[in-house]
Amino acid sequence: MTLAPKISILAALLLAGTGTAWAQAETAPAPVPAPTPTPAPQSVPVPDATAASEPAQEEVPADTPPPPTTDIISGRTLSILLDGRLVAADGHKRFSDGGTSITRFSGAKNGDFRVEPLPIEADLIWTPHFTSSLSGNVSVAWQRDQENAVDVIESFVTFLPPRSGKVSISAKAGLYWPEISLEHATGGAWSTVHTITPSAINSWVGEETKVVGAEATLTASLGNHDISATAGVFGFNDTSGTLLSFRGWALHDMKATMFGRFKLPPRNQFMTGAQEDVTRSTIELDNRPGFYGRIEWRPPAPFTINAFYYDNRGNPEAFTPNLQWGWRTRFANLGLTFEPVQGTRILAQGMYGTTQMGFKDNGVYWVDTMYRSAYLLVAHEIGKGEISGRAEFFNTRERGSEMDHDQEKQDGWALTAAGRWSFTNNLTGFLEVLRVNSQRGTRARLGLPDDETQTVIQASARLRI
C-alpha cells in the first residue's frame, strides 16, 4: 500500500475515535512546607524462533527488499497497526474507570459476565532511516480508554553503527520504555508477542516506567560469550509508583502516552485530599534526573540472563498545585530467556522495589510501599501459530504513616493461556483466557468483598498495513 492511502486510513480511524486531543503542561515548583490536606481518583510481530536470546523484533515479510540507507518518508517507513476484539469478562468496576477490579475489562454492574465487540487500538508508526547508523521511531495512537483522541506512544532516535571487531556501541534518546519487558516487541507500538495481556510486571512497566531520556550500550565478545552493559539517564517520570501504591498490580495492555493519565481508585480520607484523582505518567516535578543500568549475558548456550536496576530519584515532597506528587521509586528486575528445544521458549522475570511519597511523619513518609512480582511463561510454536501459558504472583506491602497497613496491601495471582495464529504476513489472530485473583482490603469502602476472582476471555484480530 502506498503512502497516501495509509495516511487516509489512519485519519478516518482517528476521526471515528473520541474527542479532541489536548495536552496539559505541568509546572515544577520547588518543594514547599507541608500542607494540611482536607478530605475531598495490529498485527503482532512474531518472534524469531531461532534466537532465544534476542529481543522480539517486528516481523518483515520474506519478499521485502532491504531498505535504502536513507529513507525518511515512504511506504517502507510508515505502517499502520489495527487491533479489534471480542471480549467476555466478569468482575466489578474496572480500575481504568476508577473502580477496584484489576483487569482491563470488567463485567456488568452486578459483576456478571458481559460480552462485547470492541475496537481497541490504531497506531501509525514512522521509522525513518537518516543514515546507515541513525534511525528513528515515532508511534502515535488512538487507544480505547485513552484520555486524548490521538497521543504519542514513543518517539526516539537510535544510533547503531556497524560492528567491527569484538566491541560495539549503540545509543538511544527520546521518549521510550527502557528494555525491561521480555514480552514486548521492539519494532514499533510496543506490542505484546505471546499473549494479548502482558504479565503484572510488564503491565506496570507499560503504565509507569516510560521515560524521556538517553542511554548508551557497550557490547563485547569474550570468547564465545557476549556481554552488554547499558546506562541511562532520564526525566519526566516522577509520578512512577502512584498506581502501585493506591491500586496495586493490574493485568492489562493499556500503554502510557506522552500527555495522558490514569484514573485512581477510591483512596482513604487523607489521601483523597492530598492526591489528585488521576496520575500523569510523563511529567517532571523536581528537575532531578533519574538513572538506570542493565547488564546482559549471552553464553554459548540457548539462554540469556539480564539484570536491570532503576531509580527515578524523585523528591517525595515535591508537588504541583493540582496535587501531582513526586515519588521516589526504585526497583531491581531479573530476566531469563531459555530455548530448551527448537520452537519452545521459556521466559521468566522477577521484580522487587519500593516507592515513597509525601512528607515524613516521625521519620516515615505518608506512603511507603514495597512491591514484588514474578512470572514464568512457556511458549511453543505449532506451524504458523503458537500456544503459550503463564503463571505469576504479585503483592504489595504498605508501611506509610497515612496509609492503613492491613487494608492497603495486596496479594494476588494470575494464570493465562493463549494461542496465536498468523493467517497472513499482515493478519494475526489471538485467543486468550486470563484468570486473576486479588485481595485488597480497600474494596470494603465500596461495600465489596476484599477478595475478587475475575475471568477475561479475548479474541483479537491484529492487522498490519
Buried (B, 14 or more C-beta within 10 A) or exposed (E): EEEEEBEEBBEEBBEEBBEEBEEEEBEBEEBEEEEEBEEEBBBBBBBEBEBBBEBBBBBEEEEEEEBEEEBEEEEBBBBBBBBBBBBBBBBBBBBBEBBBBBBBBBBEEEBEEBEEEEBBBBBBBBBBBBEEEBBBBBBBBBBBBBBBBBBBBBBBBBBBEEEEEEEBEBBBBBBBBBBBBBBBBBBBBBBBBBBBBBBBBBBBBBBBBBBBBBBBBEBEBEEEEBBBEBBBBBBBBBBBBBBBBBBBBBBBBBBBBBBBBBBBBBBBEBBBBBBBBBBBBBBBBBEBBBBBBBBBBBBEEBBBBBEBBBBBBBBBBBBBEEBBBBBBBBBBBBBBBBBEEEEBBBBBBBBBBBBBBBBBEEEBBBBBBBBBBBBBBBBBBEEEBBBBBBBBBBBBBBBBBBBEEEBBBBBBBBEBBBBBBBEEBBBBBBBBBBBBBBBBBBBEBEEBEBEBBBBBBBBBBBBBB
